[in-house]
């Protein structure tokens, strides 16, 4: 028997003027949102860890490399593992935004959200994972402007297309190494730490990241640093200099430049505009 169901409203998770909600969340067995439905469209993808997704009374396992589309009438919740916390990136947006983009650009195509629940889960190949990593940075833009949401929704049907026949998945050793670059214990080592986690030479790792992920090792390390920084800025009151040092960056100007390049605003402005997250 499914647990009692709550109802979430889009207006409860956005500030005036914001067009969508976007957040990165780490889930364990004890901090998941309760079973719920909502009055908005939603999607999330898993970047690392393990967990479970209870969707309309049916539980399926979760692991990195999958994306899920959630309709307003769906009842669901996501839980993670204490041993392997689940990291998801979650996007919530008004249903009318999806309807408008579909009407304008994809009126002749079937609606991916109209599929059965079992058919609204997508495996992500290297191409899609690289594209989503790019969009995660854009979607995190403070103010959550409509132009960013529309751009993402216009690309979504392309992300959900079947992988190219014969395309090889990202090697597990590389995926694990990238997921391992997630905290201060690795950031100080930079690209050498990424190679150490991969168990390969730096040159081998450099070729592999460009081939499968379309990014250099430096870009991957800095992406992890900035994601960590954004969470710290949003969720804590720690001094910005301390957060930069956690990232292995002693030059505060360089830290500011990397952060602004990723999120479009300074760390201080990002902190002022941060707000609570939705947990799908």
C-alpha positions in Angstrom: 0.0 0.0 0.0 1.3 3.4 -1.0 1.9 6.0 1.8 -0.4 9.1 2.2 0.2 11.6 -0.5 1.0 15.3 -0.1 0.3 18.0 -2.8 3.1 20.4 -3.7 2.4 23.7 -5.4 4.8 25.4 -7.7 4.3 28.8 -6.1 5.7 27.5 -2.8 9.2 26.9 -4.4 9.9 30.0 -6.5 10.4 33.6 -5.8 8.4 36.4 -7.6 9.7 36.6 -11.2 11.3 33.2 -11.3 10.2 31.0 -14.1 11.4 27.6 -12.7 13.0 25.9 -9.8 16.3 24.1 -10.2 18.5 22.4 -7.5 21.1 19.8 -6.9 20.2 17.6 -3.9 22.0 14.8 -2.1 19.6 12.2 -0.7 20.1 9.5 1.9 17.6 7.1 3.5 16.5 9.7 6.0 16.2 13.1 4.2 13.8 12.4 1.3 10.7 14.4 0.7 7.4 12.6 1.5 5.3 10.9 -1.1 3.6 13.6 -3.1 2.1 14.9 -6.3 2.2 18.5 -7.6 0.7 21.1 -9.9 3.8 21.4 -12.2 5.9 19.4 -14.6 9.2 18.0 -13.3 12.2 16.1 -14.3 15.4 14.9 -12.6 18.5 13.1 -13.5 20.9 11.1 -11.3 24.6 11.9 -11.3 25.9 9.6 -8.6 25.0 7.2 -5.8 22.2 4.7 -5.4 18.6 4.9 -4.3 15.0 4.1 -5.1 12.1 5.9 -6.9 8.6 5.2 -5.7 6.4 6.2 -8.6 2.6 5.6 -8.6 3.0 2.8 -6.1 5.9 1.0 -8.0 9.4 1.1 -6.7 12.4 1.0 -9.1 16.1 1.2 -8.3 18.1 4.4 -9.1 21.7 4.8 -10.2 23.8 7.4 -12.1 23.1 8.0 -15.7 19.3 8.1 -15.9 16.7 10.9 -16.4 13.1 10.8 -15.3 10.1 12.8 -16.5 7.4 13.4 -13.9 3.8 14.5 -14.7 1.8 16.7 -12.3 -0.6 13.8 -11.5 2.3 11.4 -10.7 2.7 10.4 -7.1 6.3 9.8 -6.2 9.3 10.3 -4.0 13.0 9.6 -4.2 15.2 8.1 -1.5 18.9 7.6 -1.4 21.3 5.2 0.3 23.2 6.1 3.5 26.2 4.1 2.2 26.1 5.7 -1.3 24.2 9.0 -1.1 22.1 9.8 -4.2 22.8 13.0 -6.0 20.1 14.3 -8.3 19.5 17.5 -10.3 15.9 18.5 -10.2 14.0 20.9 -12.5 10.4 22.0 -11.8 8.5 24.3 -14.1 4.9 25.3 -15.0 3.0 22.9 -17.2 2.0 25.7 -19.5 5.7 26.4 -20.3 6.1 22.8 -21.7 2.8 23.2 -23.6 3.9 26.5 -25.1 7.3 25.2 -26.2 5.8 22.0 -27.7 3.1 24.0 -29.6 5.7 26.4 -31.0 8.5 24.0 -31.9 7.4 20.3 -31.7 3.7 20.3 -32.5 4.1 17.4 -34.9 6.0 15.2 -32.4 4.6 12.9 -29.7 4.8 14.3 -26.1 7.4 12.4 -24.1 5.5 13.4 -20.9 2.4 11.6 -22.2 4.1 8.2 -22.1 3.4 5.6 -19.5 5.5 5.9 -16.3 7.7 3.0 -17.2 8.5 4.7 -20.6 9.4 8.1 -19.0 12.9 7.0 -17.8 15.8 7.5 -20.1 19.4 6.1 -20.0 21.8 8.9 -20.7 24.7 8.3 -23.1 28.0 10.4 -23.0 26.5 12.9 -25.4 23.4 13.5 -23.2 25.4 13.6 -20.0 27.8 16.2 -21.3 24.8 18.3 -22.6 23.1 18.1 -19.2 26.3 19.1 -17.4 26.3 22.2 -19.6 22.6 22.9 -18.9 23.0 22.4 -15.2 25.3 25.5 -15.1 22.9 27.6 -17.2 19.8 26.4 -15.2 21.5 27.5 -12.0 21.5 31.1 -13.1 20.1 33.3 -10.3 16.7 34.7 -11.0 15.7 31.6 -13.0 14.9 33.5 -16.2 12.3 32.2 -18.7 14.8 32.4 -21.6 17.0 29.7 -19.9 14.0 27.5 -19.3 12.7 27.8 -22.9 16.2 27.0 -24.2 16.4 23.8 -22.1 12.9 22.7 -23.0 13.7 23.3 -26.7 16.7 20.9 -26.4 15.0 18.3 -24.2 13.5 16.3 -27.1 16.9 16.0 -28.6 18.4 14.8 -25.3 15.7 12.1 -25.1 16.4 10.6 -28.5 17.9 7.1 -28.7 21.7 6.9 -28.5 23.5 6.6 -31.8 23.7 2.9 -32.8 27.1 1.5 -31.8 28.0 4.3 -29.5 30.0 3.1 -26.5 29.0 4.1 -23.0 31.3 6.1 -20.7 33.8 3.6 -19.2 32.9 2.9 -15.6 36.4 3.7 -14.4 36.0 7.2 -15.8 32.5 7.7 -14.5 33.6 6.7 -11.0 36.6 9.0 -11.1 34.4 12.0 -12.1 31.9 11.2 -9.4 34.8 11.0 -6.9 35.8 14.6 -7.7 33.1 15.9 -5.4 34.7 17.2 -2.2 37.6 19.1 -0.6 39.5 15.8 0.0 40.1 15.7 -3.8 39.9 19.3 -5.0 43.4 20.3 -3.8 44.9 17.6 -6.0 43.3 19.0 -9.1 43.7 17.0 -12.3 46.3 14.7 -10.7 43.6 13.6 -8.2 41.3 12.8 -11.0 44.0 10.6 -12.6 44.6 9.0 -9.3 40.9 8.2 -8.8 40.8 6.8 -12.4 43.9 4.6 -11.9 45.3 5.8 -15.2 48.0 8.2 -16.4 47.0 11.9 -16.7 47.5 11.8 -20.4 45.2 8.7 -20.7 42.6 10.4 -18.6 42.8 13.6 -20.7 42.2 11.7 -23.9 39.3 9.8 -22.3 37.5 12.9 -20.9 37.6 14.7 -24.2 36.5 11.6 -26.2 33.6 10.5 -24.0 32.6 13.7 -22.1 33.6 16.5 -24.4 35.5 18.2 -21.5 39.1 18.5 -20.4 40.2 17.2 -16.9 40.6 20.8 -15.8 37.0 21.6 -16.8 35.7 18.5 -14.9 37.7 19.4 -11.8 36.5 23.0 -11.8 32.9 21.9 -12.5 33.1 19.8 -9.3 34.6 22.7 -7.4 31.9 25.2 -8.5 29.1 22.8 -7.7 30.5 22.2 -4.2 30.9 26.0 -3.8 27.3 26.7 -4.9 25.9 24.3 -2.4 28.1 25.7 0.4 27.0 29.3 -0.5 23.3 28.3 -0.6 23.2 26.1 2.5 25.8 27.6 4.9 27.0 31.0 6.2 30.7 30.0 5.9 33.1 32.7 4.7 33.7 32.7 1.0 37.4 32.5 1.4 37.0 29.3 3.4 34.9 27.8 0.7 37.5 28.8 -1.9 40.2 27.1 0.2 38.1 23.9 0.4 38.2 23.9 -3.4 42.0 24.0 -3.4 42.0 27.6 -4.7 44.1 30.0 -2.7 43.7 32.9 -5.2 40.3 34.5 -4.4 40.2 36.4 -7.7 40.6 33.2 -9.6 37.8 31.5 -7.6 35.5 34.5 -8.3 36.3 34.3 -12.0 35.6 30.6 -12.2 32.3 31.0 -10.2 31.1 33.9 -12.3 31.9 32.0 -15.5 29.8 29.0 -14.3 26.9 30.8 -12.7 26.9 34.3 -14.3 27.1 36.1 -10.9 29.6 36.5 -8.1 29.6 34.1 -5.2 28.3 36.9 -2.9 25.4 37.6 -5.2 24.7 33.9 -5.6 24.4 33.6 -1.8 22.0 36.5 -1.6 19.8 34.9 -4.2 19.9 31.4 -2.9 16.8 29.8 -1.6 15.5 26.4 -0.2 15.5 23.4 -2.6 12.7 21.1 -3.8 13.4 17.5 -3.1 11.9 15.2 -5.7 
